[in-house]
Amino acid sequence: MNLYKKMPFVWVQNKIGLSWQITLTQLIELLSYKKSEKVGSVYKAFLAMKKIIIAVLEKAAKGNQ
């Protein structure tokens, strides 16, 4: 029995319809770089995901997409 509905990015919804957002500290750090090209690479990789994989975002930040 699945009690949760999958939703885009880091939103979760339970069986009664209550939704909340999960915030990952690592994601915030990766999107806080002072160099805009790193932030752009991380954000682009993030938008392509349905499941957040921090290792992939870290590679994007290093320029290894």
Backbone as a printed PyTorch tensor [residue, N CA C, xyz], in Angstrom:
tensor([[[  0.8380,  -1.1750,   0.0000],
         [  0.0000,   0.0000,   0.0000],
         [  0.8900,   1.2470,   0.0000]],

        [[  0.7100,   2.0830,  -0.9950],
         [  1.5030,   3.3060,  -1.1170],
         [  0.7330,   4.4690,  -0.4910]],

        [[  1.2980,   5.0440,   0.5490],
         [  0.6310,   6.1450,   1.2420],
         [  1.0070,   7.5090,   0.6850]],

        [[  1.9920,   7.5420,  -0.2070],
         [  2.4870,   8.8220,  -0.7120],
         [  2.3860,   8.8880,  -2.2240]],

        [[  2.0820,  10.0460,  -2.7270],
         [  2.0010,  10.2970,  -4.1560],
         [  3.2990,  10.9650,  -4.5870]],

        [[  3.9000,  10.4670,  -5.6830],
         [  5.1210,  11.0950,  -6.1920],
         [  4.7630,  12.4140,  -6.8580]],

        [[  5.5610,  13.4170,  -6.5710],
         [  5.3490,  14.7380,  -7.1400],
         [  6.6980,  15.2630,  -7.6140]],

        [[  6.7180,  16.2750,  -8.4870],
         [  7.9850,  16.7850,  -9.0110],
         [  8.9140,  17.3080,  -7.9210]],

        [[ 10.2010,  17.1070,  -8.1640],
         [ 11.2750,  17.6220,  -7.3210],
         [ 11.1650,  17.1150,  -5.8950]],

        [[ 11.0530,  17.9660,  -4.9480],
         [ 11.1340,  17.5440,  -3.5520],
         [  9.8210,  17.7580,  -2.8020]],

        [[  8.7200,  17.6660,  -3.5160],
         [  7.4090,  17.7580,  -2.8830],
         [  6.9030,  16.3550,  -2.5960]],

        [[  6.2460,  16.1850,  -1.4710],
         [  5.6610,  14.9100,  -1.0800],
         [  4.2050,  15.1730,  -0.7160]],

        [[  3.3410,  14.2090,  -1.0720],
         [  1.9350,  14.3460,  -0.7170],
         [  1.4640,  13.0330,  -0.1020]],

        [[  0.7880,  13.1000,   1.0360],
         [  0.3110,  11.8780,   1.6740],
         [ -1.0740,  11.5070,   1.1650]],

        [[ -1.6330,  10.4130,   1.6890],
         [ -2.8920,   9.8830,   1.1680],
         [ -4.0920,  10.8020,   1.4030]],

        [[ -4.0130,  11.7290,   2.3410],
         [ -5.1450,  12.6390,   2.5580],
         [ -4.9820,  13.9650,   1.8150]],

        [[ -3.8930,  14.0680,   1.0240],
         [ -3.7030,  15.2440,   0.1860],
         [ -2.8360,  16.3460,   0.7680]],

        [[ -2.2920,  16.1370,   1.9600],
         [ -1.4090,  17.1310,   2.5640],
         [ -0.0510,  17.0910,   1.8690]],

        [[  0.4210,  18.2290,   1.3720],
         [  1.7060,  18.3050,   0.6650],
         [  2.7100,  19.0910,   1.4880]],

        [[  3.9630,  18.7120,   1.3750],
         [  5.0370,  19.4760,   1.9950],
         [  6.2860,  19.3390,   1.1520]],

        [[  7.2170,  20.2390,   1.3560],
         [  8.4380,  20.2670,   0.5610],
         [  9.6250,  19.8970,   1.4390]],

        [[ 10.4880,  19.0560,   0.8800],
         [ 11.7110,  18.6460,   1.5560],
         [ 12.8450,  19.4940,   1.0020]],

        [[ 13.6590,  20.0660,   1.8640],
         [ 14.7920,  20.8760,   1.4330],
         [ 16.0860,  20.1700,   1.8000]],

        [[ 16.9410,  19.9610,   0.8140],
         [ 18.2140,  19.2910,   1.0300],
         [ 19.3150,  20.3200,   1.2310]],

        [[ 20.0370,  20.2120,   2.3220],
         [ 21.1160,  21.1460,   2.6280],
         [ 22.1620,  21.1590,   1.5190]],

        [[ 22.4970,  19.9790,   0.9930],
         [ 23.5080,  19.9030,  -0.0640],
         [ 23.0520,  20.6530,  -1.3100]],

        [[ 21.7740,  20.5550,  -1.6430],
         [ 21.2530,  21.2500,  -2.8170],
         [ 21.3560,  22.7610,  -2.6340]],

        [[ 21.0220,  23.2400,  -1.4650],
         [ 21.1230,  24.6780,  -1.1850],
         [ 22.5690,  25.1420,  -1.3210]],

        [[ 23.5030,  24.3550,  -0.7870],
         [ 24.9220,  24.7060,  -0.8930],
         [ 25.3740,  24.7390,  -2.3500]],

        [[ 24.9510,  23.7550,  -3.1450],
         [ 25.3600,  23.6990,  -4.5480],
         [ 24.7740,  24.8540,  -5.3590]],

        [[ 23.6130,  25.3390,  -4.9640],
         [ 22.9870,  26.4610,  -5.6770],
         [ 23.4260,  27.8160,  -5.1220]],

        [[ 24.3600,  27.8110,  -4.1730],
         [ 24.8220,  29.0550,  -3.5510],
         [ 26.2210,  29.4700,  -3.9870]],

        [[ 26.7570,  28.8230,  -5.0220],
         [ 28.0870,  29.1970,  -5.5130],
         [ 28.0780,  30.6390,  -5.9850]],

        [[ 29.2070,  31.2940,  -5.8580],
         [ 29.3180,  32.6760,  -6.3310],
         [ 29.5060,  32.7380,  -7.8440]],

        [[ 29.9640,  31.6420,  -8.4440],
         [ 30.1690,  31.6080,  -9.8920],
         [ 28.8760,  31.1620, -10.5720]],

        [[ 28.3050,  32.0320, -11.3730],
         [ 27.0020,  31.7590, -11.9790],
         [ 27.0210,  30.5640, -12.9260]],

        [[ 28.1680,  30.2810, -13.5660],
         [ 28.2090,  29.1290, -14.4730],
         [ 28.0640,  27.8170, -13.7050]],

        [[ 28.5890,  27.7580, -12.4800],
         [ 28.4150,  26.5580, -11.6530],
         [ 26.9540,  26.4140, -11.2410]],

        [[ 26.3590,  27.4990, -10.8080],
         [ 24.9560,  27.4700, -10.4010],
         [ 24.0820,  27.0610, -11.5800]],

        [[ 24.3690,  27.6010, -12.7570],
         [ 23.6060,  27.2520, -13.9550],
         [ 23.7080,  25.7800, -14.2860]],

        [[ 24.8950,  25.2100, -14.1740],
         [ 25.0970,  23.7850, -14.4520],
         [ 24.3490,  22.9160, -13.4470]],

        [[ 24.4240,  23.2920, -12.1810],
         [ 23.7270,  22.5320, -11.1340],
         [ 22.2180,  22.6220, -11.3400]],

        [[ 21.7160,  23.8110, -11.6160],
         [ 20.2770,  24.0130, -11.7960],
         [ 19.7570,  23.2440, -13.0110]],

        [[ 20.5160,  23.2640, -14.0940],
         [ 20.1230,  22.5350, -15.3030],
         [ 20.0440,  21.0330, -15.0120]],

        [[ 21.0350,  20.4990, -14.3080],
         [ 21.0290,  19.0790, -13.9450],
         [ 19.8540,  18.7700, -13.0090]],

        [[ 19.5910,  19.6690, -12.0680],
         [ 18.4920,  19.4900, -11.1140],
         [ 17.1410,  19.4280, -11.8230]],

        [[ 16.9200,  20.3190, -12.7780],
         [ 15.6370,  20.3560, -13.4810],
         [ 15.3830,  19.1020, -14.3120]],

        [[ 16.4390,  18.4090, -14.7090],
         [ 16.2900,  17.1930, -15.5080],
         [ 15.9540,  15.9710, -14.6490]],

        [[ 15.9720,  16.1210, -13.3350],
         [ 15.7820,  14.9820, -12.4250],
         [ 14.3430,  14.8450, -11.9440]],

        [[ 13.9450,  13.5810, -11.7370],
         [ 12.7030,  13.3030, -11.0140],
         [ 13.0570,  12.8720,  -9.6000]],

        [[ 14.2180,  12.2510,  -9.4630],
         [ 14.7560,  11.8590,  -8.1590],
         [ 16.0850,  12.5990,  -8.0100]],

        [[ 16.2630,  13.3150,  -6.9250],
         [ 17.4740,  14.1110,  -6.7360],
         [ 18.6400,  13.2060,  -6.3520]],

        [[ 19.7120,  13.2870,  -7.1370],
         [ 20.9330,  12.5270,  -6.8780],
         [ 22.0480,  13.5480,  -6.6730]],

        [[ 22.4550,  13.7170,  -5.4230],
         [ 23.4370,  14.7400,  -5.0610],
         [ 24.7520,  14.5410,  -5.8030]],

        [[ 25.1920,  13.2970,  -5.9910],
         [ 26.4660,  13.0310,  -6.6810],
         [ 26.4490,  13.5980,  -8.0990]],

        [[ 25.3240,  13.5050,  -8.7830],
         [ 25.2010,  14.0530, -10.1400],
         [ 25.2680,  15.5780, -10.0930]],

        [[ 24.6410,  16.1750,  -9.1060],
         [ 24.6820,  17.6360,  -8.9660],
         [ 26.0860,  18.1200,  -8.6280]],

        [[ 26.8060,  17.3500,  -7.8090],
         [ 28.1890,  17.7110,  -7.4870],
         [ 29.0760,  17.6280,  -8.7250]],

        [[ 28.8570,  16.6240,  -9.5810],
         [ 29.6140,  16.5210, -10.8390],
         [ 29.3120,  17.7180, -11.7320]],

        [[ 28.0480,  18.1150, -11.7850],
         [ 27.6660,  19.2750, -12.5970],
         [ 28.3620,  20.5350, -12.0890]],

        [[ 28.4840,  20.6650, -10.7760],
         [ 29.1580,  21.8300, -10.1900],
         [ 30.6340,  21.8570, -10.5490]],

        [[ 31.2240,  20.6740, -10.7080],
         [ 32.6410,  20.5830, -11.0630],
         [ 32.8520,  20.6600, -12.5710]],

        [[ 31.7470,  20.6790, -13.3330],
         [ 31.8480,  20.7550, -14.7850],
         [ 31.9240,  19.4050, -15.4600]],

        [[ 31.5430,  18.3500, -14.7640],
         [ 31.5880,  16.9890, -15.3090],
         [ 30.1950,  16.4330, -15.5280]],

        [[ 29.3830,  17.1370, -16.2690],
         [ 28.0170,  16.6650, -16.4940],
         [ 28.0920,  15.4050, -17.2720]]])
